[in-house]
Amino acid sequence: MRDDVIRIAGSEIHRGERKNLRLKVSESFISNPTYIPLTVINGEKPGPVLLVTAAVHGDELNGIEIVRQLIHFLTPEELSGTLICVPVVNIYGFQNATRYLPDGHDLNRYFPGDPDQWSQGRYAYTVFNELVLKSDYIIDLHTASSGRSNLPHIRANMSMPQVAKIARAFGTTVILDYVGTQGSLRRAATDAGIPAITLEAGETRKFEKKIAERGLLSVFNVMRELKMLDGLVNTSDFQLVINKTSWIRANRGGILSINTRPGRVVKKSKELATNTNPFGTEVESIKAPFNGIVIGIATAPTVVPGEGICHLFLLEEPVRQVRKKLMEIFGRKRIVF
Ligand SMILES: [Zn+2]
């Protein structure tokens, strides 16, 4: 539980209030401030502070739509606790339709940041101190990186009970149990003792409507789990927590034909893609090295040797058993969320 007042970006938001704010993260060449937009909804009743962030990678747009819907739908009257909504964390990347900051750095490798460091460290420091450290729980929304598409899944450090609690409540069928990359917002937050999870869903530079709809319901699930909203958490209890993954890579350059898609449960030796030369002759057949779930695929048809074409999560359970369970619960063998 926090105080009745939360202070962000030099503003006070009292219980029962909502405010649209701007947080200064840097300055331009002409000494003008650079701001990121955010909305704080301080509920009428006490409860935890939940931060929902999107576009830490500026070209990953699906999360922006989820945050926009949250801002639109929620009111202080129905809320217990405080919701901090940040639709665009990396404003430079967003404006330039790129993952990166203007100097080519990945903001999501510099958390918790440093006020005396280069610009990327200062940017991360401001976000971390003004937003992350004022929160009790965090959901950070991402997509696959450019040229790839991801099955919607949660990434979380499942050894931390408070993280596991919100990861399961979010409700994706697949959860990747991983501590997180050093310097990422999620890793830095959990290292600071603040439970954080990441959603990876879909592709860059798109609003994928179904992902936004399911993503919004999933954030509501977390809020219900945390008693920030009334109602029951609505998730299936069939969830696969996986901690071993591998990128299956092309060994030849060529033009790809991918024979699988995210969410497919595949057996070892199943052909995932064929790689042909410009004359149409097959140069390589790329097969699954183990039983797994296809989590990500390349969307660009051209590859060079070493390029990742399929992100496969290792399945410990028998393939037949998982497919049967999926049919029983969802009426299809493929995982969609
Ligand atoms: Zn990302």
Boltz pocket constraint, residues with backbone or C-beta under 6 A from the ligand:
constraints:
  - pocket:
      binder: B
      contacts: [[A, 56], [A, 57], [A, 60], [A, 141], [A, 142], [A, 143], [A, 144]]
      max_distance: 6.0
